[in-house]
Amino acid sequence: MAITDLKYHLLLLVFILSAYICLRGLLYRRRNCSGIPYPPGPPPRFLIGNLLDVPKDRPHLAFAEWSRLYNSDIVSYHVPGSHTIIINSAKAAKVLFDQRSSIYSDKPHNEMVNIAGWDYNIAFMPYSDAWRAHRRIIHQHFRPDAVGDYYPLLISRNKTLLRDLHGQPDNLIELLKHHAGSLPLKLAYDYEVGMRGDPLIQKVEESMAVLAQIMIPGRFLVNSYPFLRRMPEWLPGVSGFKAYARNCNDLNESIKNDLFEQTKAAMASGAAPSSLLTKILRKNEKGELGEYVIKRSVAMIHIAAADTSMAALTGAMMALVNHPYVQSRAQAEIDVVIGRDRLPNFSDKDELPYISAICREVMRWRLVTPLAVDHAAAQDDVYDGYFIPKGIYTVHVSAYFHGKFWIFVPEIGSTVVGNAWAMLNDSEFYPEPERFNPERFITPEGELNDDEVLASFGFGRRICPGRYLANTTLWLGVASILSVFDIVKSKDEAGNEIEVTTEWVDSGISSRKNVSHPMPFECSVRPRDAKAVELVKSLNAREPDT
């Protein structure tokens, strides 16, 4: 290409970008012509809005502080291309996400999510027939009365975990990570994950690392200026994001397709072991569902479940090792209800309210997802005297560029986010919120109360459909480990206990998939007594997996 042509096209691109920015600014000002104010927040700066006001780490803390500063349970900030509304109270969340769910069930558009192949995840799908089809599959197989189908697998894998812990008592955290990461793949595809270096796990981690970058505001210009997706790749600033997205898209295609095709081939030869995928495919022999819907839905299950389950289980260990009196009370409950001759199973759950209280407090005390998945309003709305704009507002502009007509679509709208951390750390409902206190979920009569800490799983129609399996997995893990082991601090070479932090690597604007994790820590398990050792050693065939 001639230098003069390049200069011409670069100048034209600069002109288009400038016109685009001006048009978006004009549209942004015209969106709210009613005079109703936006929710309060820091005053925006010229051109960049509040880009410098939103911390990249632990933004949920800043958002909660804004509510106190501006005396409002909803606040907002503006960055180029988006106005974000933060919901900081359970009251506002109930009104907007539940009572007005027909308005607040859509999803903000993210161009890089689509280019990078993450649009198969229902968390990023717009509220549409496709979203409903995918969610229907997940709901059918993970609703409360369906989770019981997985009890034998959960109990079997839990026994394996206990045996491994007995053999490697100082490797608790790594074994828990392997347990949490391998269980969804076993359930979905009957796939056995290797202890280290499993290729599928590596692909998932690489893809999620890309997703983390995609979700950083301002990281990719194409998110603010979607027309760049249609620009030729030789233009400066275009080739970089396209190559980055292609790499992630290739990873996601492999994650979706490889095990799916292997399972189909095994079914054709009559050699496929039972799994969630084989169950769905056999039910779909008449083809009511498109294969792509099944493929994407099952892939999403192991992507979504592994990271959150891992964080919850390791978070429970962090809490328990720092609160030995909680362990003692839980073990006393187990001993009275079950005795010492067997492990807890799901039929015991109603008789072990303190174990359930521990699990609820883990989910409240150190939230795995402090900020819920993004929502978008399907229409302009008003709450408590504040204006919430529609999620997407577009205007089409045509331009002749490089021999073609290109269509540019400025998008002006809002993202609505529930700050679950603010709600579950509200001292009005949870006195001394920083204190790990399972008793807050126990009534004076010693029963479990009605607070299920649902905010930890999201809101409205976009609440996590796998929450019943997640709660079940966490409950069984905590109950089983405490029935036979004490969780204790590790010791250094001099025999001194190594202190365990209670800090988490909190999710943030730049965090991986908006999931929080405990800071790295060390702890061990120790058999409660000789009877516990005998029970663990007998697990190979002693108990039925029910």
C-alpha positions, 0 to 999 in steps of 0.5 A: 500500500502506498504511503499516501494511501496509508496517510489518507486512511489514517486521517480518515480513521482519526476523523471518524473516531473524532466524529464518533466520540462527539456523537456519543457525547451528544447522545449521552447528553440527550439520553436523559431529557427528562431532567431526572438526575442519574444516581449520584457518584464522583463528578466525571472528568472531561473525556475520560469520565470516572475512569480514574475513580474506579479502583482496579482492585476491590471496587466493591468496597469503593462502591459501598463507600460511595453509598455512604458518601452520597446517602443513596443505596444506588450510585453510578459512574461514567466511562467512555461508552457506558454508564454503570449503575451500582446497586448497594442494598438488598431493598433496591436489588429486590425492587429492580432485579426481582419485582422489575425483572422483565426490565433488568434481565438483559446484558450489556454488549461487550464486543471483545467477548463476542470476538474472543468466543466467550459469547457461549456463556449465558453470563454474556448472552443477551436476554433472548430466545438463545439465552432461554434455551441454554438456561433451560438445559442447565435448569432442568439438570441442576434444579433442586429435585435434579441435583440428587441424581449426582449424589452418588458421584459427589459422595464417591469423589468425596471419599477419594478426597478423604483418602488422598488427604490421609495420604498427603495431610500437608497438601490440603489446598492443592488436593482441594483445588484438584477436587473442585476442578475435576468434579465438574468435568467428571460430571459433564463428560466423565473426564478424569483430570490429571493431578498436574498439567492437564491440557484441558485445565490449561486451556480453560485457565488461558482462556479465562486469563484472556477474559480477565483482560477483556473485562478491564474498562478501556483495555480494548478500544473496540469495546468502546468503539465497536466499529473497529471490529470491521476495520482492516487489520493493517490499521494501527491498533486493530491487528493487536486486539484481533490477534488476541481475540483469535487466540482466545476464540481458538481456545474456546472452540477447543474447550467446547468441541473436543470432549463433545466430539469424543463423547459423540464418537464413543456413543456411536461405538457404544462405548460412552460412559454415563455423563451429563452430556450422554444423558442430554444427547440421548434425550435429544435423539429427535433433535428438539435442541440444536447440538450447538446449544447442548455443546455450549451449555455443557461446556459452560457448566465446567467453566463456571463451576470449577473456579467458584467451587475451588474458591468456596472450598479453600475459603471454608478451610481458611475460615475453619483453621482460623476458628477452631471453636467453630470446628469443635462445635461442628464436630460435636454436632456430627458426633451426636447426629451420626456417630463415629462409624460412618461419614455424613451423607445427604440424608443427614443434612436437616439434622446438621444445621450448624454445618449448613450455617458454616457454609452460608457464613463462608459464602457471606464472609468472603464472597466468591463473587462480590460483584454479581454479573452485569445486567442491562435495562431493557428500557429507561427506568426510574428508581428512588428519583434517579434515572437509569437509562436503557442498556443499549441505545444505537444510532447508525452512521455510514462511511465510505472507507477503503472501497466499502461502506462501513456501518458504525453503531455508537452504543450509549446505555447503562450497565446495572451491577448488584454489589453483593458484598455491600448487601451481605456486609450490611451491619443492619442485617449482619452485625459485626460483618467482618467476624466469621460467625456461623451462629448468625444463621442459627435461631434461638431454637437451634434451627437454621434460619431462612437467610440463604445468602442468595445475593452470593449467587446473583440476582433476578433471572440471571441468578446462578442456575447451578447454585443448588449443586454448588451448595450441595458440593460445599456442604458435603466437603465441609461435613466430610472433612470435619467428620474425620479430620481437624484442620490445623495450621502448618508448621515451619522447619523449626516446628512453629505454627505458620499463621494463616491470613484471612485476606482474599485476592478480591475480584476487581475490574482486572480480576480473573472472571470476577471471582475472588480467591483466598490469598495463598496460605498453608494448612494441614489436616490431622485425623481426629483419632485412631477411629477416624483413621480406621474409617478413612482406610475403610472407604474403598468399599465400605459405604454405598454411594448414597 
